[in-house]
């Protein structure tokens, strides 16, 4: 593929292809390696979680800076591009991989009956809800319709971190 034709392919399409290829590779590993696939797919799951969390921690920081930029300014336009690309190229694909591999790992590991897993699942659902809220916020910023203050975005900036701490404690400690 030439550089010119590569630039014609949308970033969203490239991300979708990357997710599809990764999912196909994970499925192939699971089928071909059987039980030996578990640690490999767990590693990919952890990488996806780290990528998802990195984006979820950075996106509200961009919202803070974007809120301070004048609507219609060059800085505002730059933040719009950064927010959209972060969401579509990193956060969305990482969340999809996190969910797909996480559910497979839970099924393979027999965790669906564990209390700690139910609590973790509730926190991951909450994190997914925050993800949805951030996705809607990217659209609002793109339309210059943000209604939240810098202070509100600073608070939202902490929500993914608090959820992450709870999730990690539940997975590592398994308190119940």
N, C-alpha and C positions, 0 to 999 in steps of 0.2 A: 504494500500500500504506500503510495507516495505521500509526501508531506501535505500536498494540496488536498488530496482526497481524504486524508486523515482528519484535516481540520473541518471538513464538511460534515463529519459524523458528530452528532450532538454528544456532549458530555454525559447526558442521561443515558443515551444508548450505549456508550462505552461502559458506563457503570453497570447497566443491565447485562451486557455481555460478560463483564468480569464476574458478576454474581453467578450467572449461569455456568460459566466455566468452572468457577470455584465449587459450586454445588455439584456439578457433574463429577469433578475430581473427588470430592468428599464421598459421593455415592459410590464411585468406582472403588475407592479405598475401602469403604464399608463392605461392599460386596466381595471384593477380591481378598481382603485381609481378614475378614470375619472379626473375631474378638480382638485380634491384634490391632484393629483400626481404632479402637476406643481411645488410646492415649494420643494418637495422631489427630483425631477429630476433636478431642478435648483441647489440644494445643491450638487448633484453628479457632475453636470456640473462644478461648482466652484471648487470642489476638483480636478477634471480632469484638469482644467485650471492651478491650482496651481502646480500640478504635472508636467504638460507639461512645464510650465515656469521654474520650478526648474531645470529640466533637460536641457532646452535650455540655461539657464544661466550658468550651471556647465560644460556642454560639451566643449564649447570653452576654458574654463579655463584648462580642461584636455589637449586640443590641445596645449595650450601654454607650459605646462610642458612637453608634449610629444615631441614638437619641440626641446626642450633643451636636450632631452635624445638621446644618440647615437643609430642610427639604429642597430638592432640586439642585443642590450644590454638587460639585465634582466629588467631594468626599462622600456624600450620601450615595451617589451612583457607584462609587467604589465599594462601599459597604454592601450594597445590594448584590453586587456580583460575588463578593466574598461569602455572604450568607447563603446565597443560592447554591454556589459550588460546594461549600462545606456540607450543606444539607444533602444535596443530590449525589455527590461523589463519595462522601465518607460516611456521614451519619446514617442515611437510609440503608445503603448496602450493609453496613456493619450491623445495624439492628436486625435486618432480615437474617443474616448469617447467625447472629447471636441466638435468635429465637429458634431457627430451624435446627441448628446443632444442639442447642440447649435442651430442646424437647427430645431429640434423639438420644442424647446422653442420659437424660433422666429416665427414659424408657429402657434403654440398655442397662442402666445401673440399678433399675428397680426402685427409684426414688419417689414415684408418684404417691406412695402411701405414707411417706415420712412427713411429720409435722413441720420440720424445718423447711422442707421443700415447699409446702403450702404457703408458709410465710414468705419465703423467697419469691415464689411465683406472684404473690400479691404485690411485693415491692417492685418486681420487674414489670408487672402490669401498670403500676403507678408511674414508673419511669417511662413506659411506653406512652402513657397519657401525657406526661410532660413533653415527650418527643412530639406528639401530635399538636400540643399547644405551641411549641416552638416552630413547628412547620407552618401553622396558621399565622404565627407572628412574622415569619419570613415573607409570607404573602402580603400581610398588612404593611410591612416596611416597604416592600416593592411598590405598593400603591400609595406610599406616603400617608398611611392611615394609622400609624402607631399612636396609641393613646396612653401608654404607660410612661411613667417618669423614670429617670435614672435610678432613683432610690428603689422603685419597684423591680427594675431589672437586676439591681444588685442583690435583692432578696431572692429572685428567681435563679440567679447565678449559683446560689448555694443548694438549691433543691436537689439537683442530680447528685451532688457530692454526698448529701445526707442519705439519699436512697442507696448510693453505692456502698457506703459504710455498712448499712444494715444488711445489704445483700452479701457482701464479703464475709461479715461476721457469721451469718447464717450458713453459708457454704463451708467455711473453714471450721467453725466451732461446732456446728450442728447441735445447738443447745437443747433441742427437744425433737 
